[in-house]
Amino acid sequence: MRAVFLDFGTVSNGDLDTGPLERVLPGLVIHEQTPSDQVAARVAGFEAVLANKAIIDGATITRNPTLRLIALTATGVDNVDIAAARAAGIVVCNLRDYCTLSVVQHVFAMLLALTHRLHDYDQLVHAGGWEQAGQFSTFPYPIRELQGHLFGVVGHGTLGRAVARIAECFGMQVVIANRPGAAPVEGRLDLDALLPQVDVLSLHCPLTDATRGLISAARLARMKPDAVLVNTARGALVDAAALANALKTSRLGGAGIDVLEPEPPPPDHPLLDRSVPNLIVTPHVAWAAREARQRSLDELALNVRAFLDGHPRGRVC
């Protein structure tokens, strides 16, 4: 089967083993990146398209009647016109549970850095603040333990459940929010009822019409002034300007943000303002431990093999 990988450079820095993938797809054509205006041309004539974030729209799908499979190295499928693929009889496969450990570690790396004010203390030491204190220790920034605090989760799928388990290991009380747009679940709280109670809110839900702008200015105002927000899901879940303002005015204790809208962000993005306090922003890398990226390629190869064998796995449509 003739196959092309449109954006391999978004998965690998040259540090991954492509052997399993190339064995199942001999002659695989690999592009490090594909500009949006070149996607249609690079897909032409191929039966399988592999991609991470390259946008495969309806026009590209309808213009390529040879296309049989779109296989993604991610869980999110918002870069593919699923309706057009379904109408054309094209199988779309994604990955699940390939980066859970990496995301969980990233959530707690950010949370611990924020609650222990690691960036502030590092800056203090390098600015001479320790020497000037004249004693063995100085702690002008508040440090908080996690035990006994309430950890709220929005999105209780594989990632949300894994993060919740680690929160419990820290002795935190975990509460799950009902996701807007989904049916209420017994034992969960509506988000607006949960927000005033949480010490930490971690987002793991998909971006939908119901969740876009989920964490708005009004909802940020419902949170405790020392609460921490962590978002490793999708940037558009959070009103960025409202979050920046809440942090600047001390109406929120801190935020760890791995995703922005758009990506990459423009230089004037509200959350790139260095005057915003107790904010950590990382470039959508919660998923990107080397082991997780290798796992994504290995799982991609398994999805392709299963398709060729007539039993697609990870099938979205």
C-alpha positions in Angstrom: 0.0 0.0 0.0 1.5 3.4 -1.0 1.7 5.6 2.0 2.9 9.1 2.9 3.7 10.6 6.3 2.9 14.3 6.1 4.5 15.7 9.3 6.9 13.2 10.8 9.0 16.1 12.3 6.2 16.9 14.7 6.7 13.4 16.3 10.4 12.8 16.0 13.6 14.8 16.5 15.5 12.0 14.8 15.5 10.1 18.0 12.9 7.4 17.2 13.0 3.9 15.6 10.9 3.9 12.4 11.7 0.2 11.7 8.3 -1.2 12.7 6.5 1.4 10.6 8.6 0.9 7.6 8.4 -2.8 7.8 4.6 -2.6 7.5 4.7 0.1 4.9 7.8 -0.6 2.6 8.5 2.5 0.5 6.8 4.9 3.0 7.4 8.5 1.9 8.2 10.7 4.8 8.0 14.5 5.0 9.2 16.3 8.0 6.6 19.0 7.6 3.8 19.8 5.0 2.5 23.3 4.6 -1.2 23.4 4.5 -1.2 24.6 0.8 0.8 21.5 -0.1 -1.2 18.8 1.7 -3.5 18.0 -1.3 -0.6 17.6 -3.7 1.4 15.4 -1.3 -1.7 13.1 -0.6 -2.4 12.7 -4.3 -2.1 9.1 -5.5 -1.5 7.6 -2.1 -3.7 5.0 -0.5 -2.7 5.8 3.1 -1.9 9.1 4.8 -0.2 9.2 8.1 -0.3 12.4 10.1 0.0 14.0 13.5 -1.4 17.5 13.2 -1.5 18.1 9.4 -4.9 19.2 8.4 -6.7 16.8 6.0 -9.9 18.6 5.0 -12.9 17.6 3.0 -11.5 19.0 -0.3 -8.3 16.9 0.1 -10.3 13.8 0.8 -12.8 14.2 -2.1 -10.0 15.0 -4.6 -8.1 11.7 -3.8 -10.3 8.7 -4.7 -7.4 6.3 -4.1 -7.2 7.2 -0.4 -8.3 4.3 1.9 -6.8 5.0 5.2 -5.9 8.1 7.4 -3.9 7.0 10.4 -3.0 9.5 13.1 -0.3 9.6 15.7 -2.6 11.3 18.2 -5.8 10.9 20.0 -7.4 14.1 18.7 -9.0 13.9 15.3 -10.0 17.6 14.9 -7.5 18.0 12.0 -9.4 15.5 9.9 -12.8 16.1 8.2 -14.4 13.0 9.7 -17.7 13.5 7.9 -16.0 13.7 4.5 -13.9 10.6 5.3 -17.0 8.6 6.4 -18.8 9.6 3.2 -15.9 8.5 1.1 -15.6 5.2 2.9 -12.1 6.0 4.3 -11.1 4.4 7.5 -9.7 6.9 10.1 -7.7 5.5 13.0 -6.3 7.3 16.0 -4.2 6.4 19.1 -5.3 6.0 22.7 -3.4 5.7 25.9 0.1 6.1 24.3 1.2 9.2 26.3 -0.6 8.8 29.6 2.5 8.4 31.7 4.1 11.4 30.1 1.0 13.6 30.5 0.6 12.6 34.2 4.2 13.4 34.9 3.8 16.8 33.2 0.7 17.7 35.2 2.4 17.1 38.5 5.7 18.6 37.4 3.8 21.9 36.8 1.7 21.5 39.9 4.7 20.9 42.2 6.7 23.7 40.5 3.8 26.1 41.1 2.9 25.1 44.7 6.6 25.1 45.7 7.3 28.3 43.7 10.4 26.8 42.1 10.8 29.4 39.4 10.5 32.3 42.0 13.0 30.7 44.4 15.5 29.9 41.5 15.3 33.6 40.5 15.7 34.7 44.1 18.9 32.7 44.6 20.4 33.9 41.3 19.6 37.5 42.2 21.5 37.2 45.5 18.4 37.0 47.7 19.7 34.0 49.7 23.0 35.7 50.6 21.1 38.9 51.5 18.8 37.0 53.8 21.7 36.3 56.2 20.3 33.0 57.4 20.3 29.3 56.3 16.9 29.6 54.6 14.5 32.2 53.2 11.0 31.7 52.2 9.1 34.8 51.1 6.9 32.9 48.6 4.2 30.6 50.1 4.9 26.9 49.8 1.9 24.5 49.9 1.5 20.8 50.6 -0.9 18.8 48.5 -2.2 16.4 51.1 -5.8 17.1 52.2 -6.5 19.5 49.4 -9.2 19.0 46.8 -8.2 18.0 43.2 -10.9 18.6 40.6 -10.8 16.8 37.3 -12.7 17.8 34.1 -12.6 14.9 31.7 -12.5 11.5 33.3 -11.2 9.4 30.4 -7.9 7.6 30.4 -5.8 10.7 31.1 -8.2 12.1 33.7 -8.3 8.8 35.6 -4.6 8.4 35.6 -4.0 11.9 36.9 -6.7 11.4 39.6 -4.9 8.2 40.8 -1.6 10.1 41.3 -3.5 13.0 43.1 -4.8 10.4 45.5 -1.2 9.1 46.1 -0.4 12.7 47.3 -3.3 12.4 49.8 -5.6 14.7 47.8 -9.3 14.3 47.7 -10.4 13.8 44.1 -13.7 15.1 42.7 -14.8 14.6 39.1 -16.8 17.3 37.3 -19.8 16.6 35.0 -18.6 17.6 31.6 -20.7 20.3 30.0 -22.4 18.9 26.9 -22.4 15.3 28.4 -25.0 13.6 30.5 -24.6 14.0 34.3 -22.9 11.1 36.1 -23.9 10.0 39.6 -21.3 11.0 42.1 -19.9 13.9 40.1 -20.5 17.6 40.6 -21.5 20.2 38.1 -18.5 22.3 37.2 -20.0 25.5 38.7 -20.7 23.8 42.0 -17.2 22.3 42.0 -15.2 25.4 41.2 -15.5 27.2 44.6 -14.2 24.1 46.4 -11.2 23.0 44.3 -7.6 23.7 45.3 -6.4 22.3 41.9 -8.4 22.0 38.7 -7.0 19.8 35.9 -8.5 19.8 32.5 -8.5 16.6 30.4 -11.7 17.0 28.3 -11.9 17.3 24.5 -12.6 20.5 22.7 -16.2 20.6 21.6 -18.8 23.3 21.0 -19.9 22.7 24.6 -16.4 23.0 26.1 -14.9 25.8 24.1 -14.3 28.7 26.5 -15.1 26.4 29.4 -12.9 28.2 31.9 -14.3 31.7 31.4 -13.8 34.9 33.4 -17.0 34.1 35.3 -15.8 30.6 36.2 -12.3 31.8 37.2 -14.0 34.3 39.5 -15.7 31.3 41.2 -12.4 29.7 42.1 -10.4 30.2 45.3 -7.8 33.0 45.1 -5.0 30.5 45.9 -6.3 27.7 43.5 -4.2 26.3 40.7 -5.4 25.6 37.2 -3.6 23.0 35.0 -4.5 22.6 31.3 -2.9 19.9 29.2 -5.9 19.3 27.0 -6.8 22.0 24.5 -5.9 25.7 24.6 -9.4 26.9 23.6 -10.9 25.4 26.8 -9.6 28.5 28.6 -10.2 32.2 28.1 -6.5 33.2 28.0 -7.1 36.9 28.5 -9.3 36.2 31.5 -6.7 33.8 33.0 -3.9 36.3 32.6 -6.0 39.0 34.3 -7.0 36.6 37.2 -3.3 35.9 37.9 -2.2 39.5 37.6 -4.9 40.6 40.1 -4.2 37.7 42.5 -7.7 36.2 42.0 -6.0 32.9 41.1 -3.0 31.3 42.8 -1.3 29.9 39.7 -1.6 28.1 36.4 0.3 25.5 34.4 -0.6 25.7 30.7 0.7 23.3 28.1 -1.7 24.2 25.3 -2.7 27.6 23.8 -5.0 28.8 21.1 -3.7 29.1 18.4 -0.6 27.0 18.2 2.0 28.2 17.8 0.9 31.4 19.6 1.5 35.0 18.4 4.0 37.0 20.3 1.2 39.1 21.8 -0.7 36.2 23.3 -2.0 37.1 26.8 -0.3 34.1 28.4 3.1 35.0 27.0 3.2 38.3 29.0 6.2 37.8 31.3 4.5 40.1 33.9 1.9 37.4 34.6 2.8 35.9 38.0 3.0 32.2 39.0 2.4 31.0 35.4 4.2 28.2 33.6 3.6 27.8 29.9 5.1 24.9 27.9 4.9 24.3 24.2 2.4 21.4 24.0 4.9 18.9 25.3 3.0 17.1 28.0 2.7 14.1 25.6 6.2 14.3 24.3 8.4 12.0 26.4 10.6 10.1 24.1 9.1 6.8 25.2 5.6 8.1 24.5 6.6 9.3 21.0 8.2 5.9 20.2 5.0 4.3 21.5 3.0 6.4 19.1 5.0 5.1 16.1 4.7 1.5 17.3 1.0 1.8 17.8 0.6 3.5 14.4 2.4 0.5 12.8 0.0 -1.8 14.6 -3.0 0.2 13.4 -1.8 0.0 9.8 -1.1 -3.7 10.1 -4.6 -4.3 11.5 -6.1 -2.3 8.6 -4.2 -4.4 6.0 -5.4 -7.5 7.7 -9.0 -6.4 7.4 -9.5 -5.7 11.1 -8.9 -2.0 11.8 -8.1 -1.0 15.3 -8.3 2.4 16.9 -11.0 3.1 14.4 -12.8 6.5 14.6 -14.8 6.0 11.4 
